[in-house]
Amino acid sequence: MAGSAAVEVLSDEQVETFWREGFVLLSEAVVPDDLAALQQTVVDWVEESRRHAGPWGTTMDGRPRFDVEPDHSAEQPALRRVASPQEVCAAHLRVMRDSPLVDAAAQLVGPNLAVNNVKLNTKQPGAGTKVGFHQDFAYEAHSNDDMLAVLLFLDDVTPENGPPEMVPGSHIGPIHDHWHDGVFTGTISDEALGGLAPPVLCHGPAGTACLMHTRLVHGSAPNLSNQPRTLSIFSYRSEDSHLLHPSHLPSVHDGEVVRGRSTGRIRSVAYEMAVAEMPSGASFFEQQAQEEGEH
């Protein structure tokens, strides 16, 4: 497998910011036509959700593709997650393979860049779901941690509609325990969070992307506004980083090389962490809800 060579879209200052803070913003991360196509797809999916009382669709491992909040209804649709949207949406597949955000990811964890997974998280107006503070790497152990998630804003993300909250510098620290009293809640403890820097709200106009290191502690609050907040999340890894357990979000595109080439090699680094629990439902939101008050 081989992809095209990456084009440098991040400045030296942005690259330095990413490695210092664990995240960085990129404006105009997709071309306008792709952004419009992604936005229309979400509108169509929200409308389709009115016809379903609960999660629906099927991914390659048999779990539902489309997840909704517990109080979802036809009158007040509350779609919250689409797993592997690139498998059912041409615009997501196109952006996953070839867009400015792919080049930016390759600058940071390439030059040989492979797809890890893709998902869409949306918070409709008034949605109650929050995301407890966690590290993505705790859900998906790999041989090395040259991995990141690109959070593409499909809506204008504001301080009021549940923007991502990033803990600067936390990617340099430990991999925190996401189990509590024998239950995998997928969150870090309040005690661990209290020892870290204050979270920073990550917001901006539609078309902006936030590139986030896999070990960065992050979360988000409920959407308290009358505007939706939708993120298409494209996760990538260095081509020589290999998953060490079954994928929690399997896809036919897992491991596809989108920049550089396949080396046929595995690179390992030393670390230790607890194995995550495989979700049985449509998304990890159910796991986080296992612990009242979510950290």
C-alpha positions in Angstrom: 0.0 0.0 0.0 1.1 3.5 -0.7 -0.4 7.0 -0.4 0.7 10.3 -1.9 3.5 12.4 -0.3 2.3 14.9 2.3 2.2 18.6 1.7 3.3 20.8 4.6 0.2 22.8 5.8 1.3 23.5 9.4 3.8 26.1 10.2 6.9 25.4 12.4 5.2 27.2 15.2 2.0 25.1 14.9 4.1 21.9 15.0 6.0 23.1 18.1 2.6 24.0 19.7 1.3 20.5 19.1 4.3 18.8 20.7 4.3 21.2 23.6 0.6 21.5 24.4 -0.6 18.2 22.9 -3.1 19.9 20.5 -3.2 22.6 17.8 -5.8 24.3 15.6 -5.8 24.2 11.8 -8.2 26.6 9.9 -9.7 25.6 6.6 -8.9 21.9 7.2 -11.1 20.8 4.3 -12.2 22.5 1.1 -15.6 24.2 1.1 -17.3 21.6 -1.1 -16.3 18.8 1.2 -17.4 20.7 4.3 -20.8 21.4 2.7 -21.2 17.7 1.8 -20.3 16.6 5.3 -22.8 19.1 6.8 -25.6 17.9 4.5 -24.9 14.3 5.4 -25.4 15.1 9.1 -28.6 16.9 8.4 -29.8 13.8 6.5 -28.8 11.5 9.3 -30.5 13.6 12.0 -33.7 13.5 9.9 -33.3 9.7 9.5 -32.9 9.3 13.2 -36.5 10.5 13.7 -37.7 7.1 12.3 -35.8 5.1 14.9 -36.5 4.7 18.6 -33.0 3.7 19.5 -29.6 2.8 17.9 -29.8 1.4 14.4 -27.7 0.2 11.5 -24.8 -2.3 11.7 -21.1 -2.1 11.6 -18.7 -4.9 10.6 -18.7 -6.4 14.2 -22.4 -6.4 14.5 -22.9 -3.4 16.8 -25.2 -0.5 15.8 -23.6 2.2 13.5 -25.9 5.0 14.7 -26.2 5.8 18.4 -28.7 8.1 20.0 -29.1 9.6 23.5 -31.5 7.9 26.0 -34.1 10.6 25.6 -34.0 10.6 21.8 -37.4 11.0 20.1 -38.9 11.8 16.7 -40.0 15.2 18.1 -36.5 16.0 19.5 -33.9 13.9 17.7 -30.7 13.3 19.6 -28.2 11.5 17.4 -24.9 11.4 19.2 -22.5 9.0 17.4 -21.9 7.5 14.0 -19.3 4.7 13.8 -17.1 4.5 10.8 -19.1 7.0 8.7 -16.6 6.7 5.9 -18.1 3.3 5.1 -21.5 4.8 4.3 -20.6 8.4 3.3 -18.5 9.3 0.2 -17.6 12.7 1.7 -16.2 11.2 4.8 -14.2 8.7 2.8 -12.8 11.4 0.5 -11.7 13.6 3.5 -10.2 10.7 5.3 -8.0 9.9 2.3 -7.2 13.3 0.8 -7.6 16.7 2.5 -5.5 19.3 4.2 -6.1 17.7 7.6 -4.5 14.4 6.3 -1.4 16.4 5.3 -1.3 18.0 8.7 -1.6 14.6 10.5 1.3 13.3 8.3 3.5 16.3 9.3 3.0 15.3 13.0 3.1 11.5 13.1 4.1 10.6 9.5 5.6 10.6 7.0 4.0 7.2 6.6 0.5 7.6 7.8 -2.2 5.0 8.3 -5.9 5.3 9.2 -6.8 4.3 12.7 -10.5 4.9 12.8 -13.2 7.4 11.9 -16.3 8.4 13.9 -18.7 11.3 14.1 -19.9 12.8 17.4 -22.7 15.2 17.5 -24.5 17.1 20.3 -27.9 18.4 19.2 -29.3 21.5 20.9 -29.9 20.8 24.6 -28.2 17.4 24.4 -27.4 16.2 27.9 -24.4 14.0 26.9 -21.0 15.1 28.2 -17.7 13.4 27.6 -15.8 12.6 30.8 -12.1 13.4 30.8 -10.1 10.6 29.3 -7.2 9.7 27.0 -7.9 8.0 23.7 -4.8 5.8 24.0 -6.3 4.2 27.1 -9.0 2.7 24.8 -6.6 1.5 22.1 -3.1 0.2 23.1 -0.7 0.3 20.2 3.0 -0.6 19.8 3.8 3.1 19.9 1.9 6.3 20.6 2.7 8.3 17.4 -1.1 8.7 17.0 -3.5 11.6 16.9 -7.2 12.4 16.3 -8.3 15.2 14.0 -11.5 16.8 15.3 -13.1 18.5 12.3 -15.7 21.1 13.3 -18.8 20.7 11.0 -20.6 23.4 13.0 -19.4 26.6 14.5 -18.1 25.4 17.8 -18.6 27.9 20.6 -18.0 28.0 24.4 -21.7 27.3 24.9 -22.3 24.3 22.7 -20.1 21.7 24.4 -16.7 22.4 22.8 -13.8 20.0 23.3 -11.8 20.8 26.5 -8.1 20.0 26.3 -5.7 19.7 29.2 -2.4 21.3 27.9 0.7 19.2 28.3 -1.1 16.1 29.7 0.1 14.0 26.7 3.6 14.1 28.2 2.5 12.6 31.5 1.3 9.1 32.5 -1.4 7.0 31.0 -4.0 7.3 33.6 -6.2 4.5 35.0 -9.7 4.5 33.4 -11.0 1.7 35.6 -12.7 2.5 38.9 -13.7 -0.1 41.5 -13.5 -2.9 38.9 -15.6 -1.0 36.3 -14.2 0.4 33.1 -15.7 3.9 33.1 -13.4 5.2 30.4 -12.6 8.3 32.5 -9.8 9.4 34.7 -10.4 10.1 38.4 -11.2 13.6 39.8 -8.0 13.2 41.9 -5.9 12.7 38.8 -7.6 15.5 36.9 -7.0 17.9 39.9 -3.3 17.4 39.5 -3.3 18.6 35.9 -3.4 22.0 34.2 -6.8 23.6 33.8 -8.7 22.6 30.6 -8.7 24.9 27.6 -11.8 25.3 25.5 -11.1 24.4 21.8 -13.5 26.3 19.6 -13.8 28.0 16.2 -15.8 28.3 13.0 -16.9 25.3 10.9 -14.1 23.9 8.8 -11.6 24.3 11.7 -9.8 21.2 12.9 -8.2 20.5 16.3 -5.3 18.0 16.0 -5.0 16.2 19.3 -2.3 13.7 20.5 -3.7 10.3 21.5 -2.4 10.7 25.1 -3.9 14.1 25.7 -6.5 14.3 28.5 -9.7 15.8 27.1 -13.5 15.9 27.6 -16.5 18.1 26.8 -19.5 19.5 28.6 -23.2 19.2 27.5 -24.5 21.4 24.7 -26.4 24.2 26.5 -27.1 26.2 23.4 -29.7 26.1 20.7 -27.1 25.3 18.0 -25.7 21.8 17.2 -22.1 20.9 17.8 -20.9 18.2 15.4 -17.3 16.8 15.0 -16.1 14.4 12.4 -13.1 12.7 14.0 -10.4 11.2 11.8 -7.8 9.3 13.8 -4.5 8.4 12.3 -1.3 6.6 13.4 2.2 6.2 12.2 2.2 3.3 9.8 4.6 1.3 12.1 2.2 1.6 15.1 0.2 -1.6 15.4 -2.9 -2.3 17.5 -2.3 -4.8 20.4 -5.8 -6.0 21.0 -9.1 -6.2 19.0 -10.3 -2.8 17.8 -13.1 -1.1 19.6 -14.1 0.5 16.3 -13.2 -1.9 13.5 -13.5 -0.8 9.9 -12.6 -2.0 6.5 -10.3 1.0 6.3 -8.2 0.2 9.4 -4.5 0.5 8.5 -5.1 2.0 5.1 -2.0 4.0 4.2 -3.0 7.5 3.1 0.4 9.2 3.0 3.8 7.7 2.4 4.2 4.0 2.1 3.8 0.7 4.0 7.1 -0.3 5.6 6.1 -3.8 6.8 7.7 -3.0 10.2 6.6 -2.6 13.8 8.1 0.0 16.1 7.6 -0.5 19.8 8.0 1.8 22.8 8.0 1.0 26.5 4.8 1.7 28.6 2.3 0.0 30.8 -1.5 0.4 31.0 -4.7 -1.5 31.8 -6.5 -3.1 28.9 -9.7 -1.3 28.0 -13.1 -3.0 28.0 -14.6 -3.7 24.6 -17.9 -1.8 24.3 -21.0 -3.9 23.9 -23.2 -1.1 22.7 -23.0 1.5 19.9 -20.5 3.8 21.6 -18.3 4.4 24.6 -20.9 6.8 26.0 -22.6 3.9 27.7 -19.4 2.9 29.4 -18.8 6.4 30.7 -22.4 6.5 32.0 -21.6 3.5 34.2 -20.2 5.8 36.8 -22.6 8.4 38.1 -21.3 11.9 37.8 -18.7 11.1 35.1 -15.2 12.4 35.9 
